[in-house]
Each structure stands twice: as structure tokens, then as C-alpha cells.
Amino acid sequence: MTNRLAQSQSLYLRKHAENPIDWWAWGEEALEKARQENKPIFLSIGYSSCHWCTVMEGEAFSDGAIADYMNANFLPIKVDREERPDIDSIYMQALQAMTGQGGWPLNVFLSPDDRLPFYGGTYFPVEPKYGRPGFLQTLQAIRHFYDTEAEKLQTVKGEIFDRLQQRTRIGSSDLGGDLLQTGLEYSTGILSSRGMGPSFPMIPYAATSLRSSRFNFPDPRYDALAVGRQRGLDLALGGIFDQVGGGFHRYTVDPTWTVPHFEKMLYDNGQIVEYLADLWSAGVQEPAFERAIAHTVTWLKREMTAPQGYFYAAQDADNFATPQAVEPEEGNFYIWSYLELEQILTADELAELATHFNLTRQGNFEGRIVLQRQSSELLPETIEASLQKLFAVRYGASNLAIFPPAHNNQEAKTHPWAGRIPPVTDTKMIVAWNSLMISGLARAAVVFQKPEYFDLAAQAAQFILDHQWQDGRSEHAARGRLHRLSYDGHAAVIAQSEDYALLIKALLDLDQAALFPANFSPSRHWLTHAIEVQAEFDEFLWSIELGGYYNTDASANLVVRERSFDDTAAPAANGVAIANLVRLALATEDWSYRDRAEQALQSFARILQESPQACPASFLPSTGCATRFWFERFRQRLA
């Protein structure tokens, strides 16, 4: 028996279609039903490749007693954060205000009349553990609070709403002369610190730190190039990189970059490719960097590129060990037992592999092995041949050009795979994430003189330009509005600020890359397209009153309209947008772009001063605080 999510285009929502919970998708019908029945809304936000989202779906959301109580006392709504990052951003900010932390699945309880949150958390266990009550107990307590503590409920909601409103009304301020140096050094300092917890790529910080090496700031504490080199080595040598099949996992659970959370996200891979190419261009030319880029592009072509030319969104962390398995296992597709290695490789091959990778009989992940390199030199051909043997075991053949995606769990379990059962691939196209990969490929194409990288990027960009405009009216685009997603070639969901900003950057990066004589495809008027997309961005999402860009169109369903400035795993739209405006001004000599960039920068100046750790991308030397600096130099040169 399925629920209404069975008809959703979203893979994440469809994964919950067989839950006994009577899920609704976010929309006016669900919100109105909650108001009419005076039921608090249980809003659960996640994404298809999220490990703990998968765990909670198989536990709490599949439990009959929990479902019965949930259906009778709450209006449950599921949201795919990759479809609606605007909704996710608002309620993640609320959760962090309530608890001081966040993550996914993001589960919050909203009042039905105003959609304001009053309680929230991430993973809720079925039974009491980790110092938390069981989920049913939590639901009962929350419903009791909602029914009996009306005054306190209003107080909690009011405090949360005030916090959300404060983020939308950021006071402008002057840009001090030393602010640029402070912000850039802050990024380098954050990147150089090595804590005790998980390790994330943190590319917005890494990219900002690397760019700061141009300025020769006198602070002796931070050597930006040395810090950048170390981050590149962590990524290219660590278990976060799939040393056999290519592509980067999302992060590692440890400070030594050894054991990853195994999902592979397109947005991480695009940024890392660009960052490693930038390191190489800056003179940090470790052979491991070039190998990591090449293998990631091979993975992208083999597993993540649709026949139409765009890139898929993500691959799950979990996969089924056997067709008979009830639940998938985290990382099973990627890890090896020592016994397996002994069976696949000869004794000499295994001994040689152990001189380049950290191999022990006891393993480094639940008795099995995540491959992690020991040094960054060029791997011998014999080692690459041994890795190719492991590839053949995993994929069922060597040198595969195309490996078809498993679209869902059922397909993963029933397809006659020649090797291991792969993780499910979320095959939707996201404009923002495709744009990050386009930028990475364009940069790597220039740095390594690889026309095939450029062609792959151009192909994805052309798909977006040809297929992602429909419906709605725009004075700048007779074909309609840019749409964020594509499901099997069908556009869906109006684009948000990150889609506009990152697509414009990608088009400018293609335009710049096409200038290099490396037998690249001829220019397809990338700059012209960038100007057109920027005009639409300005028309619909520019804040005339405040400056900067709203995350999304105005909507009665959203409790606030945000202008996000803080970088997360990817750079914030406003930081990217300011850089784009500067580049457009220089490329076109239309100084109205410069004026808009300065206005946007001014509107976030107080945040740059008070919370430089929140917005590293706004400190990039080609953007952010350096806007005035670069324009003054440009004007002096003209004079």
C-alpha cells in the first residue's frame, strides 16, 4: 500500500511512498488541511543520498504505532531539500536557533496557522537511545505541549520568528580598509585548523584562502599556498576520494580523512575539480591532483552523465550487499576485506599495493578497508593495474565507458549486475549543481589543456540553455523562466538564486575558457547568454529596497524571504553573484554591473565585519570586499 508520495517526481519523496505515514508534499492543499483541522505540521526535510534520512525512513517512518499516532495528531509533510532549498534554509536556521546545531533529516514541528516552528531535531530513534527519548514519546509530548501550553507556544514561536527576521534585515555598513585582509586570513586560519571531528572539503574556504596568496599579506601565521596544498592532499589521497572508481564522497567521519560518508554529490565534485585545477595553476603541481581530476571526470562520464548531456545529482551512501538483503549497507560498494584483496591480487601485487596505500588485516572501517594513499607521487603502472583489477570486481568489467544507474532500490536489487550491486543514483538534473561541475571542467580544461573536459562542460551548459526555460513571463526571456530541475528532460520548479548565480558563473567560465587555443569548441556566445540570464536574475530576485538577491520568488507559503549570505558546502548565491557582476562589468564595460555589485556588497558589509567565518566566498579577491580595490586598479590603468 503506497501513500500519495508514490506519484512524486522526487526520488527522495518516492523513497517514503510505502511508509504507513500519510505523507503530504509541501503545498497549499496540505497547509490548508492542517489549518482546518488544527493539526501541528510535522515537516521532515532530507535528500535521497542522505544516510541518516535512509535510516529514519526504515525505522521510525516505517513503524506502525508511530504512523498511527502521527496520522491522527499531526499533518506530516515531506520536502526534498534539493527541490526546495528555500524551505530547507528557513527551517534549518530555525533549528539552529532552537538547538544550536543542524543536519539532515531536518525534522521540525510547525504551528498550522502561521507555519512557524516551535520544536525540532534531526534523527529521532524509534526506541530511547543516544540519550534521546523514543520518537513516539517525543510526538506525544509535543502534541501535549501544543494542546496545553498556548502562551508558551506563542512565546517560542515569537522568538524564532524574530531570529528569522533579523537575518532578512541586515544593516549596511562601510567597508573598512583592513576588512579584506581579515576575511582572507580568517579563511586560511579555518582551513589550517585540524580538529577531532569529521573532515569536510570546505571548498568555499579553501578557494578563498588560495586566492589570498596573491596579496602577500604580512601575517606570518598562515602560508596560504602551504595550507592549500595540504587541503588538496587531504582530498586527493584520503578515503574521501574513491581511489578505484573516481569521484569524491561528501566528507569523512574522522579528522584523518580516512572513512567517508560514502554518498557522492555532484556539487562537491564540481567544486573540488575546480579547486585542484586552481592549485595546479598556482604552482602546486602534485601528481595526485591531476590523477584525482582525471578519474573524477571518468566517473562523471561513466556514471553521472545523462544521454542528453546533463549531469545527475548524487549517488547514495548505501547499497545492497545481495539481492536478498532487506536493508542496504553503508559503503558496501566501495570497501574491501583483506581476504578479498588476497583473492583478487597476487601476493606480489598486494605487497606492492601496501607500499602505496594503508592496508592492514584488521581494516580501518568496521573490519574492512577504505583505500587511502600514503603519498602523492605518480602511481606506478603496476599499481594502476592492480586498482583496475579491483575496479573489475566492483563493476563486473574493466574499462567501462558507461555504467547504467540504478534508479531506485527495486531496480538495484533486481538488475543482473555483473559485479557488486551499486548505490542508487538520483538522476535529476539541478541547474546549480550542474553549473558547479561546468565551472570545474572549464577550469581543468584550461589548466591541463584537455579539450574533452571543455566539451563535456559545454554539452551540459547547452542542455540547460535549450531545455530549462518554460512557463511564466519575463521581459528578458520570451521563452519563460529558468527552472531549477529536470526530471528525465522535463523542467520543474522555478529557479532559485543559487541556480541563477552559479549558471551565470559557469557561462562566464566557459566564455573565458574558450579564449584559450587548445582546440576547444568554438564560442557559443557564452557571454551573451550570461548577460541574458543576469537580466532575468535582476528582474525577479534583486532586492530593490535592501540590495542583494532573494533566495526565491515571494511566496505566501514562506514565513520569511531570505537573502542568504552564508556559505555552506557550496558558496552562497550572493557571494557568487557579486563576483559575476564584477566580471560582467569588466567584460562588457557596462559599469551599471559594477554599481550593482557594490550595492550588494554594501548590504552585507556588517555581516562581513561581524561574522567573516560565515561568508568566505564574499572575500574572494575577484569579488566581495575587493570590488573597490580591483576597480580602482582598473581605473588607474585606464588613466
C-alpha positions in Angstrom: 0.0 0.0 0.0 1.6 3.3 -1.1 0.8 6.8 0.0 0.5 10.0 -2.1 4.2 10.4 -2.4 4.3 7.5 -4.9 3.4 9.9 -7.7 6.2 12.4 -6.9 9.0 13.1 -9.3 11.4 13.3 -6.4 13.4 10.1 -5.7 13.6 11.2 -2.0 9.9 11.6 -1.7 9.2 8.3 -3.5 11.5 6.5 -1.1 8.9 7.3 1.6 5.9 6.1 -0.6 5.5 2.8 1.2 5.6 4.3 4.7 2.4 3.9 6.8 2.6 7.6 7.5 0.1 9.6 5.4 2.7 12.0 3.9 1.8 15.1 2.0 4.1 17.1 -0.3 4.6 20.8 0.6 1.8 22.9 -0.9 -1.3 24.9 -0.3 -3.6 21.9 -0.1 -1.6 20.3 2.8 -1.1 23.6 4.6 -4.8 24.4 4.4 -5.8 21.0 5.7 -3.5 21.5 8.7 -5.2 24.8 9.4 -8.7 23.5 9.0 -8.0 20.5 11.3 -5.8 22.5 13.8 -3.1 19.9 13.5 0.5 20.9 14.1 2.6 20.2 11.0 5.4 17.7 11.2 7.8 18.9 8.5 10.6 16.4 7.5 13.3 17.6 5.1 16.0 15.5 3.6 17.5 14.2 0.4 17.9 11.0 -1.5 21.5 10.2 -0.8 21.4 11.1 2.9 22.4 8.1 5.1 20.5 9.1 8.3 17.5 10.0 6.2 17.6 6.5 4.9 17.9 5.1 8.4 15.0 7.1 9.8 12.8 6.1 6.8 13.5 2.4 7.6 12.9 2.8 11.3 10.6 5.5 12.7 8.7 6.3 9.5 8.0 2.6 8.9 6.8 1.9 12.4 3.0 1.2 12.6 2.4 2.7 16.1 4.3 5.9 15.2 2.4 6.2 12.0 -1.0 5.8 13.7 -0.2 8.5 16.2 1.3 10.8 13.6 -1.6 10.5 11.2 -4.2 11.1 14.0 -2.4 14.1 15.6 -0.2 15.8 13.0 -0.2 16.8 9.4 3.1 15.1 8.1 4.8 16.9 5.2 7.9 15.7 3.3 10.2 18.1 1.5 13.2 17.3 -0.8 15.8 19.9 0.2 17.3 19.6 -3.3 14.0 20.6 -4.9 13.3 23.4 -2.3 16.5 24.8 -0.8 14.5 27.9 0.2 12.3 25.9 2.6 15.2 24.0 3.9 17.2 27.1 4.6 14.5 28.8 6.6 13.8 25.8 8.8 17.5 24.9 9.2 18.1 28.4 10.5 15.2 27.9 12.9 16.5 24.6 14.1 20.0 26.0 14.7 18.4 28.9 16.7 16.4 26.3 18.8 19.2 23.8 19.4 22.5 25.2 18.3 23.0 22.6 15.7 21.5 21.2 12.4 21.7 18.4 9.9 19.5 16.0 8.0 17.0 14.7 8.2 15.7 18.0 9.4 12.5 17.4 11.4 10.6 20.4 12.7 7.1 21.0 14.2 5.2 24.0 12.9 2.0 25.7 14.1 -0.6 25.3 11.3 -1.8 28.9 11.3 1.5 30.6 10.6 3.9 27.7 9.7 6.3 28.9 12.5 8.4 26.2 14.1 8.3 25.6 17.9 10.3 22.4 18.2 12.8 20.5 16.1 15.6 18.0 15.8 17.4 15.7 13.3 17.5 12.0 13.7 14.9 10.6 16.1 15.3 7.0 17.1 12.4 4.6 17.5 13.4 3.5 20.9 15.2 5.6 23.5 18.9 5.8 22.8 21.8 8.2 22.4 20.3 10.0 25.4 17.1 10.7 23.5 13.5 9.5 24.1 11.8 7.3 21.6 10.1 9.0 18.7 6.6 8.1 19.8 7.3 9.6 23.2 8.5 12.7 21.6 5.4 13.0 19.4 3.1 12.6 22.4 5.0 15.2 24.4 4.9 17.7 21.6 1.2 17.2 21.0 0.5 17.7 24.7 2.6 20.9 24.7 0.7 22.2 21.7 -2.7 21.5 23.3 -1.9 22.8 26.8 0.8 25.5 26.6 -0.7 28.1 24.3 1.0 31.0 25.9 4.4 29.4 25.9 3.9 28.2 22.4 3.4 31.8 21.2 6.5 32.9 23.1 8.7 30.2 21.5 7.3 31.0 18.0 7.8 34.7 18.5 11.4 34.3 19.5 12.1 32.1 16.5 10.4 34.5 14.1 12.4 37.4 15.5 15.6 35.4 14.8 14.5 34.7 11.2 13.5 38.3 10.6 16.9 39.5 11.8 18.6 37.6 9.0 16.4 39.3 6.4 17.2 42.8 7.7 21.0 43.0 7.7 22.1 46.6 8.3 24.5 48.0 5.8 27.9 49.4 6.9 31.1 50.9 5.5 33.8 48.6 4.2 36.9 49.2 6.3 40.3 49.1 4.6 41.6 46.1 6.5 38.4 44.0 6.1 39.7 42.2 3.1 42.9 41.0 4.8 40.9 40.0 7.9 38.4 37.9 5.9 41.0 36.2 3.7 43.2 35.3 6.7 40.2 34.1 8.6 39.5 31.5 5.8 43.2 30.4 5.8 43.1 30.0 9.6 39.9 27.9 9.5 41.3 25.7 6.8 44.6 25.2 8.6 42.9 24.0 11.9 42.6 20.3 12.3 40.0 19.3 14.9 38.9 16.0 16.3 35.6 15.5 14.4 34.6 15.0 10.8 36.5 16.4 7.9 34.7 18.3 5.2 36.1 19.6 1.9 35.1 23.2 2.8 35.8 24.4 -0.7 34.5 28.0 -0.2 37.1 28.5 2.5 39.8 26.6 0.5 39.2 28.7 -2.7 39.2 31.9 -0.7 42.4 31.0 1.1 44.1 30.0 -2.1 43.2 33.3 -3.8 44.6 35.2 -0.8 48.1 34.0 -1.7 48.1 36.7 -4.4 48.2 39.5 -1.8 51.3 38.7 0.2 49.7 39.8 3.5 52.4 40.0 6.2 50.7 37.8 8.8 53.3 35.0 9.4 50.8 32.6 11.0 49.4 31.5 7.7 51.0 30.3 4.5 48.1 30.2 2.1 49.8 28.0 -0.5 51.0 25.5 2.1 47.6 25.3 3.6 46.0 24.9 0.2 48.5 22.2 -0.7 47.6 20.3 2.4 43.9 20.5 1.8 44.5 19.3 -1.8 46.5 16.3 -0.5 43.8 15.5 2.1 41.3 15.3 -0.7 43.3 13.5 -3.4 45.0 11.0 -1.1 42.3 10.4 1.5 39.5 7.9 1.7 37.2 10.7 0.8 38.3 10.1 -2.8 37.3 6.9 -4.5 40.7 5.7 -5.4 39.3 2.8 -7.6 36.4 4.4 -9.4 36.9 8.1 -9.1 34.7 10.8 -7.6 34.7 12.3 -4.1 32.5 11.3 -1.3 30.8 14.0 0.8 33.0 14.0 3.9 34.9 11.8 6.3 33.7 10.9 9.8 37.2 11.4 11.2 40.0 14.0 11.3 42.4 11.9 9.3 40.4 11.9 6.0 40.1 8.1 6.2 36.5 6.9 6.5 33.9 8.7 4.4 30.2 9.1 4.5 30.0 7.4 1.1 27.4 9.4 -0.8 28.8 11.3 -3.8 27.3 14.7 -4.5 27.8 16.5 -7.8 28.2 19.8 -6.1 31.2 18.6 -4.1 32.9 17.1 -7.1 32.5 20.2 -9.3 34.0 22.4 -6.7 36.9 20.1 -5.9 37.8 19.7 -9.6 38.0 23.5 -9.9 39.9 23.8 -6.7 42.5 21.2 -7.6 42.9 22.8 -11.0 43.4 26.2 -9.3 46.1 24.7 -7.1 47.9 23.3 -10.1 47.7 26.7 -11.8 49.1 28.3 -8.7 52.2 26.1 -9.0 51.2 23.4 -6.5 51.5 20.6 -9.0 51.2 17.3 -7.2 50.7 14.3 -9.5 47.9 13.1 -7.2 45.9 16.2 -8.1 45.9 15.5 -11.8 45.0 11.9 -11.2 42.1 12.8 -9.0 40.7 15.2 -11.6 41.1 12.7 -14.4 39.5 9.8 -12.5 36.7 12.1 -11.4 35.9 13.1 -15.0 36.0 9.5 -16.0 33.5 8.6 -13.2 31.4 11.6 -14.3 31.2 10.3 -17.9 30.7 6.7 -16.9 28.1 7.1 -14.2 26.8 10.6 -13.9 26.1 11.9 -17.4 22.7 11.6 -18.9 22.3 10.7 -22.6 21.0 14.3 -23.1 24.3 15.7 -21.8 23.5 16.9 -18.3 24.8 15.6 -15.0 23.0 13.5 -12.4 22.7 14.9 -8.9 24.0 12.3 -6.5 24.7 8.6 -5.6 23.6 7.1 -2.3 25.9 6.2 0.6 24.3 2.8 1.0 23.9 -0.2 -1.3 22.5 -3.8 -1.0 25.2 -6.4 -0.4 22.9 -9.1 -2.0 19.6 -9.1 -3.9 18.1 -10.8 -0.8 19.2 -8.1 1.6 16.4 -6.3 3.4 18.3 -3.1 4.1 21.3 -1.5 2.3 24.7 -1.2 3.9 26.7 2.0 4.1 29.7 1.9 1.9 29.4 -1.7 0.8 30.1 -0.9 -2.8 33.4 0.8 -2.1 35.2 -1.2 0.7 37.3 -4.3 0.7 38.2 -7.0 3.2 41.8 -8.0 3.4 40.7 -11.5 2.4 39.1 -10.1 -0.8 42.3 -8.3 -1.7 44.3 -11.6 -1.2 41.9 -13.3 -3.6 41.9 -10.7 -6.3 45.6 -9.8 -6.3 48.7 -11.9 -6.4 51.0 -11.8 -3.3 53.4 -9.5 -5.1 50.6 -7.2 -6.2 49.2 -7.0 -2.7 52.6 -6.3 -1.2 53.3 -3.5 -3.7 49.8 -2.0 -3.1 50.6 -1.9 0.6 53.6 0.3 -0.1 51.3 3.0 -1.6 48.1 2.5 0.4 47.3 2.0 4.1 46.4 -1.7 4.3 46.0 -3.8 7.4 44.3 -7.1 8.1 42.0 -5.5 10.7 41.0 -2.8 8.3 40.0 0.8 9.0 36.2 0.7 8.7 34.3 -2.0 10.6 36.9 -4.7 9.8 37.2 -3.7 6.1 39.4 -1.3 4.2 38.8 2.1 2.7 41.7 2.7 0.4 43.8 5.7 1.4 47.1 6.7 -0.2 50.3 7.3 1.6 52.0 9.8 -0.7 51.2 12.0 -3.7 53.8 10.9 -6.2 52.8 9.4 -9.6 51.5 5.9 -9.1 53.4 3.1 -11.0 51.6 1.4 -13.8 51.7 -1.8 -11.9 49.7 -0.2 -9.0 47.2 1.3 -11.5 46.8 -2.3 -13.0 46.1 -3.7 -9.5 43.5 -1.0 -8.9 42.0 -1.9 -12.3 41.5 -5.4 -11.0 39.6 -4.1 -8.1 37.5 -2.0 -10.5 36.6 -5.1 -12.5 35.4 -6.9 -9.3 33.3 -3.9 -8.3 31.8 -3.1 -11.7 32.0 -6.6 -13.3 34.2 -5.5 -16.2 37.3 -3.4 -16.9 37.4 0.0 -18.7 33.6 0.5 -18.8 32.7 3.6 -20.7 29.1 3.6 -19.4 27.7 2.1 -16.2 23.9 2.5 -16.1 22.4 4.0 -13.0 20.2 2.1 -10.6 17.2 4.4 -10.4 15.7 3.0 -7.2 16.1 0.2 -4.6 14.0 -2.2 -6.5 16.0 -1.7 -9.7 19.2 -2.0 -7.8 18.2 -5.4 -6.3 16.7 -7.0 -9.5 19.1 -5.9 -12.2 21.6 -8.6 -13.1 24.7 -6.6 -12.2 28.0 -8.3 -13.3 29.8 -7.0 -10.2 28.6 -5.6 -6.9 25.1 -4.1 -6.6 25.7 -0.3 -6.9 24.2 2.5 -4.9 21.0 4.2 -6.2 21.7 7.2 -8.4 19.4 10.3 -8.1 19.2 11.1 -11.8 17.5 14.5 -11.6 19.3 17.5 -13.0 19.9 20.5 -10.8 21.0 23.7 -12.6 23.1 25.0 -9.7 25.0 21.7 -9.2 25.5 21.2 -13.0 26.9 24.7 -13.1 29.4 24.0 -10.4 30.6 21.0 -12.4 30.6 23.0 -15.6 32.9 25.6 -13.9 35.2 22.9 -12.6 35.5 21.2 -16.0 36.1 24.5 -17.8 38.9 25.4 -15.4 40.5 22.0 -15.6 40.3 22.1 -19.4 42.4 25.2 -19.5 44.9 24.2 -16.8 45.5 20.7 -18.2 44.8 21.6 -21.9 42.0 18.9 -22.1 39.5 19.8 -24.9 37.4 16.8 -23.8 36.8 18.4 -20.4 35.6 21.6 -22.1 33.3 19.7 -24.5 31.7 17.8 -21.6 31.1 21.1 -19.8 29.7 22.8 -22.9 27.4 19.9 -23.6 25.8 20.3 -20.1 25.5 24.0 -20.4 23.9 23.8 -23.8 21.3 21.4 -22.4 20.4 23.9 -19.7 20.1 26.7 -22.2 18.0 24.6 -24.6 15.6 23.0 -22.1 15.4 24.8 -18.7 13.2 27.8 -19.7 9.4 27.4 -19.7 6.2 28.8 -18.3 6.0 32.2 -16.6 6.7 35.5 -18.2 9.9 37.5 -18.3 10.6 40.7 -20.2 14.1 39.3 -20.8 13.2 35.8 -21.8 10.2 35.3 -24.1 10.6 31.5 -23.6 9.6 31.9 -19.9 11.5 31.5 -16.6 14.6 29.5 -15.8 13.7 26.2 -14.0 15.9 24.6 -11.4 15.3 20.9 -12.1 15.0 18.5 -14.9 13.4 15.1 -14.4 14.2 12.9 -17.4 14.4 16.0 -19.6 11.3 17.7 -18.2 11.9 21.1 -16.5 10.4 21.6 -13.0 10.5 24.1 -10.1 11.2 27.8 -10.7 15.0 28.5 -10.4 16.3 30.0 -7.1 19.1 32.4 -6.6 21.9 29.7 -6.5 20.7 28.4 -9.9 21.0 31.9 -11.4 24.3 32.8 -9.8 26.1 29.6 -10.4 24.8 29.3 -14.0 26.0 32.8 -14.8 29.4 31.9 -13.3 29.5 28.7 -15.4 28.7 30.6 -18.6 31.4 33.2 -17.8 33.9 30.4 -17.1 33.1 28.8 -20.4 33.5 32.1 -22.2 36.9 32.6 -20.6 38.0 29.0 -21.3 37.0 29.3 -25.0 39.6 32.0 -25.4 42.5 29.5 -24.9 43.8 27.9 -28.1 43.6 24.2 -27.2 41.3 23.0 -30.0 38.3 23.8 -27.8 34.9 24.0 -29.3 34.3 27.5 -30.8 32.5 30.0 -28.6 28.7 29.6 -28.5 28.2 33.1 -27.3 28.5 32.1 -23.7 28.9 35.8 -22.6 25.7 36.7 -24.4 23.8 34.0 -22.6 25.3 35.1 -19.3 24.1 38.6 -19.8 20.6 37.3 -20.6 20.5 35.1 -17.5 21.8 38.0 -15.4 19.0 40.3 -16.6 16.4 37.7 -15.6 18.1 37.2 -12.2 17.9 41.0 -11.7 14.3 41.2 -12.8 12.9 38.6 -10.4 15.2 38.2 -7.4 17.1 41.5 -6.9 16.0 43.3 -3.7 15.4 47.0 -4.7 15.0 48.0 -1.0 17.9 46.1 0.6 20.3 45.2 -2.2 21.5 41.7 -2.9 19.4 38.8 -4.2 16.5 37.0 -2.6 16.7 33.2 -2.5 13.5 32.7 -4.3 10.3 34.5 -5.5 7.9 35.9 -2.9 5.5 33.3 -1.7 2.7 33.3 0.8 3.8 29.9 2.0 7.2 31.1 3.3 7.4 32.7 6.7 10.3 35.0 5.6 12.0 35.8 2.3 15.7 35.2 2.8 18.8 36.7 1.1 21.3 34.0 2.0 24.9 35.2 2.5 26.4 32.3 4.4 28.4 29.7 2.6 27.7 26.1 3.4 29.1 23.1 1.4 28.7 25.4 -1.6 29.2 29.1 -1.9 26.2 31.4 -1.1 24.4 32.8 -4.1 25.1 36.4 -3.2 28.8 35.9 -2.9 28.9 34.3 -6.4 26.5 36.9 -7.8 28.8 39.8 -6.7 31.7 38.2 -8.4 29.6 37.7 -11.5 28.6 41.3 -11.6 32.3 42.4 -11.4 33.2 40.1 -14.2 30.3 41.3 -16.4 31.3 44.9 -15.9 34.9 44.2 -17.0 33.8 42.0 -19.9 31.2 44.5 -21.2 32.4 47.8 -19.9 28.8 48.4 -18.7 29.5 50.0 -15.3 26.0 49.5 -14.0 27.0 46.0 -13.2 29.8 47.4 -11.0 27.3 49.7 -9.3 25.0 46.8 -8.5 27.9 44.7 -7.2 28.9 47.5 -4.8 25.3 48.0 -3.7 25.0 44.2 -3.0 28.4 44.2 -1.2 27.4 47.2 0.9 24.2 45.5 2.0 26.2 42.6 3.5 29.1 44.7 4.9 28.0 44.3 8.6 28.0 40.5 8.2 31.4 40.6 6.7 32.7 42.6 9.6 31.0 40.7 12.4 30.9 37.2 11.1 33.7 36.7 8.5 33.6 33.0 9.2 30.1 32.8 7.7 30.8 34.0 4.2 34.3 33.2 2.9 33.2 33.4 -0.8 32.4 37.1 -0.3 36.1 37.8 0.4 37.4 36.3 -2.8 39.8 38.8 -4.4 37.7 38.9 -7.5 34.6 39.7 -5.5 33.4 40.8 -2.1 35.4 43.4 -0.3 38.0 43.6 -3.1 35.4 45.0 -5.6 36.6 48.6 -4.9 40.2 47.5 -4.9 40.0 45.9 -8.4 38.0 48.7 -9.9 40.4 51.4 -8.6 43.3 49.5 -10.1 41.4 49.1 -13.4 40.6 52.8 -13.5 44.2 53.8 -12.7 45.4 51.6 -15.6 42.9 53.3 -17.9 44.1 56.7 -16.7 
